Amino acid sequence: MRYLLLIYGDETAADAYPSPEDMEEYMRPWVEYGARWESVIRGGEALMPTSTATAIRVRDGERLVTDGPFAETREQLGGYYLLECDSLDEALEAAAECPGALDGTVEVRPIMDIPEMPS
Amino acid sequence: MAAFRDPDLAEEAVQDALATALEVWPRDGVPATPAAWIVATARNRALDTLRRRAALGRGLRTLAAGETGWVSPPEPDDDIEEPEADVPDERLRLMFTCCHPALAEDARVPLTLRLVAGLTVPEIARAFLLPEPAVAQRLVRAKRKIREAGIPFRVPPDHLLPDRLGGVMRVIYLVFTEGHSAAGGDVLVRTDLCAEAIRLGTAVDELMPGEPEVRGLLALMMLTDARRGARVAADGSLVMLADQDRRRWDRDRIARGRELLESALRHRAPGPYQVQAAIAALHAEAPDAAATDWPQIAALYDALLDMTGSPVVALNRAVAVAEADGAAAGLALADDLAERLDGYAPLHVTRAELLARLGRDAEAADAYRAAVARTANAVERRHLEGRLRGLRSGGPAAADP
């Protein structure tokens, strides 16, 4: 089964977005994590902070564009991994070792299997 | 002093106490008396003591049964791999699935009763005083999550086992305590829950005979259940341990419980359930309330407190110390808990009884009033108000054994 690990954290924390000098140090646990779980990781990225986000809604054919994320929350979505695992247990083990779980929250969501439509 | 001898306090403690599994070492061999059972305690040996047969849990088996395919364990060819030759009963795998931590806590008990024990939705609803649609809803949600989130249908591998087995035991014990509590509901249905919990515990014990805590849990349930016949008066009210007619205790059950406990202790890996069972065994052995081995019970609560860190266990220990070393010693320990357990009526009842015993009636009256203010159950409130009146009219002596 495929799972998405959604990594939430407090992006206003002092070390949430390190300076270029601190970047290598900051990335080390993530690099190690990626290597350790290489066999199940199918993809993943970090996101720019929510101050760069733009939300869009279309209502009655009209585009409503607003600055910022859709919802104000204490922890913000900061990145994700896509995993291919045997079961939820394996995905939970991978999630528990994710560096983002140490100071934030990692949400584990199964990817929906959509049956192929006859063409 | 009847309230002091109520093992229910201890039972309640276990429910919030099992997060930590520790070890207590008994002396070489299995001693004839519980006096030698607990010599010392140490922390965090759960991983060492929980062993699994290697073949169990090898390979992942996901549940893929349809929405309606869940009334009984799914057939082997129903998208689930054939069990390996030495994998025991499907019931065990089903238990671990039903008690998975990814399921809502309030769904694990009804799910286990429905899928493993085969109770109907109306039966579960009656036993837990819940509306049937609420139970049905929880079951539907939980079953859907098992299927859609990929919760595996298996006995967990070794490194996950201590945690998961703890979850399974917790569910079984919750079923038992629900059945044992006479706080409400149909008495007969609740007795059925006790029997069901013992059946589930027996099944897990048979399938995982190397797990001393499972056997300890089974012993605890047997020893507690043995008192059932003496526990409820003709008018339906609860009879405290000290006042129970011990001739009505089920001696066969007690013997079976002791046997299981001794067999569990032979693994030399005691944990909270085994210590609880040892306490229950001490109560069961005493010919009458006065002859209870309180110093030994206090020592066992010491061990349990080390294992769990629970303030409710600490309160039970204070009660045992009061019986063993005198009311003043017990009161000092209870007073230390006043802040942490302020909202918990038994703390105030304990203080009230000890203060009364020390002749400090005015303080005892205040403590009884604090207890009444924190008690929702009408029968218990009446009981406490009676004690309070007893104080005013010349002290609680009449209630002493």
Interface residues (C-beta under 8 A of the other chain):
Chain A: M1 Y3 C85 D86 S87 L88 D89 E90 A91 L92 V108 P110
Chain B: L60 T62 H100 A102 E148 A149 G150 I151 P152 P156 L160
